[in-house]
Amino acid sequence: MNTSEFRTHLTNHPDHELRFQLPDGGFIAAHAHITEVGRLDRTFLDCGGTKRRTSTCLLQSWVAEDTDHRITAGKLAAIFDRADELLGEDDLPVEIEHEEEWISQFPVVGAEAAGGILLFRLGLKHTDCLAKDVCLPEPREPGCCTGTGCC
């Protein structure tokens, strides 16, 4: 989900409490704080030698001992308004950074509003080779990679 769609959900349901569902079906604690709304720009060289750049809107969650704390969609929308200068004009993919046993980043993949809750569903990120055409070895013989193990 990109920032425009994410923000639309927030502004359409300003009084709703926010919840984030992890890919395994669990939830980030309801009293989690959103401590950062930021733009993450990454410039890198892939294994094939091509320079690449990606940008995301990263929201950092933090679970404190303040269990009475709840953030509403309207409050997060107001934080986004103040972050406009940082986010720029790009419609960036939105990710949540969350720590349980370790820090993980989850892309926001869906949203639904019901019963005073605005629920954002989180997905998984995966690694990939961006230069498969350059980096992966060619088969030794034509057609040999069909299960014969010769590659």
C-alpha positions in Angstrom: 0.0 0.0 0.0 1.3 3.4 -0.9 1.1 6.6 1.2 -1.8 8.1 -0.7 -4.0 5.0 0.0 -2.7 4.7 3.6 -3.5 8.4 4.3 -7.0 8.0 2.7 -7.8 5.2 5.2 -6.6 7.4 8.0 -8.6 10.5 7.0 -11.8 8.5 6.2 -11.8 7.0 9.8 -10.3 9.7 12.0 -11.8 8.4 15.3 -10.9 4.8 14.7 -8.3 3.1 16.9 -5.3 1.7 14.9 -4.3 -1.9 14.9 -1.7 -3.7 12.9 -2.0 -7.4 12.0 1.3 -9.3 11.6 1.7 -11.8 8.7 1.4 -14.7 11.1 -2.1 -13.5 12.2 -0.8 -12.0 15.5 -1.0 -8.3 16.3 1.3 -5.4 17.3 0.1 -4.5 20.8 -2.9 -2.1 20.7 -1.0 0.4 23.0 2.0 0.6 20.6 3.3 4.1 19.8 4.1 5.2 16.3 7.4 6.9 17.2 8.5 7.8 13.6 7.0 8.7 10.2 9.9 8.9 7.9 11.2 8.5 4.4 13.9 5.9 3.8 16.0 6.3 0.7 18.3 3.5 -0.2 20.9 3.7 -2.9 22.8 0.5 -3.7 24.7 -1.4 -6.3 23.2 -4.8 -7.2 25.4 -7.9 -7.8 25.3 -7.2 -11.6 26.8 -3.8 -11.1 23.7 -1.7 -11.7 23.2 1.3 -9.4 19.6 1.3 -8.0 17.5 3.4 -5.6 14.4 2.6 -3.6 12.3 4.8 -1.3 9.7 3.9 1.3 7.7 5.6 4.0 8.7 3.8 7.2 6.6 4.0 10.3 8.3 2.8 13.5 6.2 1.2 16.2 7.3 1.0 19.8 5.6 -0.9 22.6 6.0 0.9 25.9 4.7 0.1 29.3 1.9 2.7 28.9 -0.8 0.1 28.2 -3.6 2.8 28.3 -2.1 4.5 25.2 -4.1 4.3 22.0 -3.4 6.2 18.8 -6.3 7.1 16.5 -6.2 7.3 12.8 -6.8 11.0 12.9 -3.8 11.5 15.1 -1.6 9.6 12.8 -3.0 11.5 9.8 -2.0 14.7 11.6 1.5 13.4 12.0 1.6 12.5 8.3 0.6 16.1 7.5 3.6 17.4 9.5 5.8 14.9 7.7 4.8 16.1 4.2 8.1 18.0 3.7 10.1 14.8 4.5 8.0 12.4 2.4 7.9 14.7 -0.7 5.5 14.3 -3.6 6.3 10.6 -4.2 3.6 8.0 -3.5 5.8 5.7 -1.5 5.2 2.2 -0.3 4.4 2.1 3.4 6.2 -0.2 5.8 6.0 -0.8 9.5 9.2 -1.3 11.5 8.5 -3.4 14.6 10.6 -5.1 17.3 9.7 -8.2 19.1 12.6 -10.6 19.3 14.4 -8.6 16.5 13.6 -5.6 14.4 11.6 -6.4 11.3 10.0 -4.4 8.5 6.7 -5.3 7.1 4.9 -3.9 4.1 1.4 -2.7 4.6 -0.7 -4.9 2.2 -4.3 -4.1 3.2 -6.7 -2.3 5.4 -10.3 -2.6 6.7 -12.4 -0.6 9.1 -15.0 -2.1 11.4 -16.2 -1.7 15.0 -14.2 1.5 15.7 -10.9 -0.2 14.6 -8.9 0.6 11.5 -6.9 -2.6 10.9 -3.8 -2.6 8.6 -2.6 -6.0 7.5 1.1 -6.4 7.2 2.9 -8.7 4.7 6.4 -10.1 4.4 9.4 -8.8 2.6 11.6 -11.1 0.6 15.1 -10.9 -0.8 15.8 -11.3 -4.5 18.6 -11.1 -7.0 17.9 -8.0 -9.2 20.5 -9.1 -11.8 19.5 -12.7 -12.6 20.3 -12.2 -16.3 23.9 -11.3 -15.4 24.7 -13.3 -12.2 23.1 -16.7 -12.6 25.2 -19.3 -14.3 24.1 -20.6 -17.7 23.2 -24.3 -17.9 26.1 -26.6 -18.9 24.0 -28.2 -21.6 20.8 -27.0 -23.2 17.8 -28.3 -21.3 19.9 -29.9 -18.5 18.2 -28.0 -15.7 15.0 -30.1 -15.9 15.8 -32.1 -12.8 18.9 -34.0 -13.9 21.1 -32.1 -11.5 23.8 -31.3 -14.1 23.6 -27.5 -13.5 
